[in-house]
Amino acid sequence: MKKTSLYIFLLILLVSCGGQRASGQQSVSGTLERGLRVLPVGGGFQSLQYTVYRGDYIVFDLPDTVSIPFTVPDLDIDMVLTRKGNDIPYVKMTKSGTYSFSLGESEGTLNVIDLKAASLTDLSAAEARDLLESRDMTIIDVRTAAEFNSVRIEGAILLPIQELEERLPDLMLDKEDAVLLYCQSGNRSTAASSILLREGYKRVYNLRYGIGDWLSRGYPTK
């Protein structure tokens, strides 16, 4: 009887600790759609609180043809957002930190965090080169076609961030395959990493400072 009670106590303790770890993880706002993080917007004056990843391209779910001023003083962002059908203005989050912003009559806080996960590894150009020399990896370039055609890491596959979710299954990768993602400076590839992690990929590598870091070191390209 005592052993049974002790077992139940330990089981409850284990579940409780697991729940605390899960609740302590920071979740991000909105949904990812075609490489863009879509953030919900309510009506009227209100306080808005968002958490997004560094590297995210954020858009606000605005009504069609409505123009709304958007300012983030600490990031030197001062613009008017106007949605016209499928043409949705986006803003690139390049720096981690907490920033006050205004969106029309609403004010709020934008918390930009670095993507961290057990299945994700950020690499410098030197680390990425060493890894590529020691093992087989799928290299995905998430820049535009023009950028890709200008210069790229040898062996890379072009899969622009806006098309990544739709075309990723075409690569027929195993979820255990090692995948290296890169862009120009490391922001788009961070957003791409979040997509792969969400899809269950277990070995995702991100070129932290992009192909710019790779080129500055004189590493081979095509």
C-alpha positions in Angstrom: 0.0 0.0 0.0 2.8 2.4 0.9 4.6 1.6 -2.3 1.5 2.3 -4.3 1.0 5.6 -2.5 4.6 6.6 -3.1 4.3 5.7 -6.8 1.2 7.9 -7.2 2.9 10.7 -5.4 6.0 10.6 -7.7 3.7 10.4 -10.8 1.8 13.5 -9.7 5.1 15.3 -9.0 6.5 14.3 -12.4 3.4 15.6 -14.2 3.4 18.7 -12.2 7.0 19.5 -13.0 6.4 18.9 -16.7 3.4 21.2 -16.7 5.5 24.0 -15.1 8.2 23.6 -17.8 5.6 23.8 -20.6 3.8 26.8 -19.1 7.2 28.6 -18.7 7.8 28.5 -22.5 7.1 31.7 -24.3 4.6 31.4 -27.1 4.4 33.6 -30.2 1.5 35.6 -31.5 -0.5 35.1 -34.7 -0.2 32.5 -37.4 2.3 31.8 -40.1 0.9 32.1 -43.6 3.1 31.9 -46.7 6.2 33.0 -44.7 4.4 35.9 -43.0 3.4 36.2 -39.4 -0.2 37.5 -39.4 -1.1 39.3 -36.2 -4.8 39.8 -35.2 -6.1 43.4 -34.7 -9.2 44.3 -32.8 -11.3 47.4 -33.2 -11.1 50.7 -31.4 -8.5 51.9 -28.9 -6.8 49.1 -27.0 -3.5 47.9 -25.7 -1.9 45.4 -28.0 0.7 42.9 -26.9 2.5 40.7 -29.4 5.5 38.3 -29.2 7.2 37.4 -32.5 10.5 35.9 -33.6 13.5 37.9 -34.8 13.5 37.4 -38.5 9.7 37.3 -38.8 8.0 39.3 -41.5 4.9 40.6 -39.6 1.6 41.8 -41.1 -1.5 43.0 -39.4 -4.8 41.4 -40.3 -6.3 44.7 -41.5 -9.6 45.2 -43.4 -9.2 45.7 -47.1 -8.4 49.3 -48.4 -8.0 50.7 -44.8 -4.9 52.8 -44.1 -3.5 52.8 -40.6 -0.3 54.5 -39.3 2.2 52.2 -37.7 5.2 53.5 -35.8 7.9 51.8 -33.7 10.2 54.7 -32.6 13.1 52.5 -31.3 13.2 50.7 -34.7 12.9 53.8 -36.8 9.6 52.5 -38.3 7.1 55.2 -39.3 4.8 54.1 -42.1 1.2 53.8 -43.2 -0.1 50.3 -43.7 -2.7 49.9 -46.5 -4.0 46.5 -47.5 -5.2 46.2 -51.1 -6.6 42.7 -51.7 -3.7 40.2 -51.5 -1.2 43.0 -51.4 -0.4 43.1 -47.7 2.4 45.4 -46.4 4.8 43.7 -44.0 7.5 44.7 -41.6 10.7 42.8 -41.0 11.8 42.2 -37.4 15.6 42.4 -37.5 16.4 43.1 -33.8 15.5 41.3 -30.6 14.1 43.3 -27.8 10.9 44.9 -26.4 9.5 47.8 -28.3 6.6 50.2 -27.8 4.5 50.9 -30.9 1.3 52.5 -32.1 -1.1 51.2 -34.7 -3.7 53.8 -35.5 -5.4 54.7 -32.2 -4.1 51.6 -30.4 -0.8 51.3 -28.6 1.1 48.3 -27.4 4.3 46.3 -26.9 6.1 44.3 -29.5 8.4 41.6 -27.9 10.9 40.3 -30.5 12.6 37.1 -29.3 15.3 34.8 -30.7 14.0 31.4 -31.8 15.3 28.7 -29.5 14.6 25.0 -29.6 16.3 21.7 -28.9 16.0 20.8 -32.6 17.6 24.1 -33.8 21.2 25.0 -34.0 22.5 28.5 -35.0 25.8 28.3 -36.9 28.5 30.8 -37.8 29.8 30.5 -41.4 32.9 28.7 -40.1 30.8 26.2 -38.2 28.5 25.6 -41.2 31.4 25.0 -43.5 33.0 22.5 -41.2 29.6 20.7 -40.8 29.1 20.6 -44.5 32.5 19.0 -45.0 31.8 16.3 -42.4 28.3 15.2 -43.3 25.5 15.2 -45.9 23.0 18.0 -45.4 20.2 19.5 -47.4 20.9 23.2 -48.0 17.9 25.4 -48.5 18.3 29.0 -49.7 15.1 31.0 -48.7 16.0 34.2 -50.5 14.5 35.4 -53.8 15.3 33.9 -57.2 17.2 37.0 -58.1 19.4 36.7 -55.0 19.9 33.0 -55.6 20.9 33.5 -59.2 23.4 36.2 -58.2 25.4 34.0 -55.7 24.6 31.0 -53.6 26.2 28.3 -51.6 27.1 25.3 -53.8 24.5 22.6 -53.7 21.8 24.8 -52.3 18.1 24.5 -53.3 16.1 27.6 -53.9 12.9 27.7 -51.8 11.8 31.3 -51.1 10.4 31.9 -47.6 7.0 32.8 -49.1 6.8 29.4 -50.8 8.5 27.3 -48.1 5.3 25.9 -46.4 3.7 25.0 -49.7 6.7 23.5 -51.5 8.6 21.8 -48.6 6.8 18.5 -49.0 8.1 18.4 -52.6 11.6 17.8 -51.3 10.5 14.5 -49.7 12.8 15.0 -46.8 12.8 12.7 -43.7 12.0 14.6 -40.5 15.4 13.3 -39.2 17.4 14.7 -42.1 19.8 17.5 -41.4 18.7 20.7 -43.0 20.8 23.9 -43.3 18.8 27.1 -44.0 20.3 30.4 -45.0 19.3 33.8 -46.4 21.2 37.1 -46.8 21.6 38.1 -43.1 20.0 35.4 -41.0 16.5 36.9 -40.5 14.5 35.1 -43.2 16.2 31.8 -42.4 15.2 32.2 -38.7 11.6 32.5 -39.8 12.1 29.5 -42.1 13.5 27.6 -39.2 10.3 28.1 -37.2 8.3 26.6 -40.1 10.5 23.5 -40.2 10.3 23.1 -36.4 6.6 23.4 -36.5 6.5 20.7 -39.1 8.4 18.3 -36.9 11.9 18.4 -38.4 14.5 17.3 -35.8 17.8 18.6 -37.1 17.5 22.1 -38.3 20.5 24.4 -38.7 20.4 28.1 -39.3 23.2 30.1 -40.8 23.0 32.8 -38.1 24.5 35.7 -40.1 23.5 34.6 -43.6 25.4 34.2 -46.8 26.9 37.6 -46.1 29.0 36.1 -43.4 29.9 33.2 -45.7 31.1 35.6 -48.5 33.1 37.7 -46.1 35.2 34.7 -45.2 35.9 33.8 -48.8 34.1 30.4 -48.7 33.2 28.8 -52.0 30.0 29.8 -53.8 28.4 29.2 -57.1 
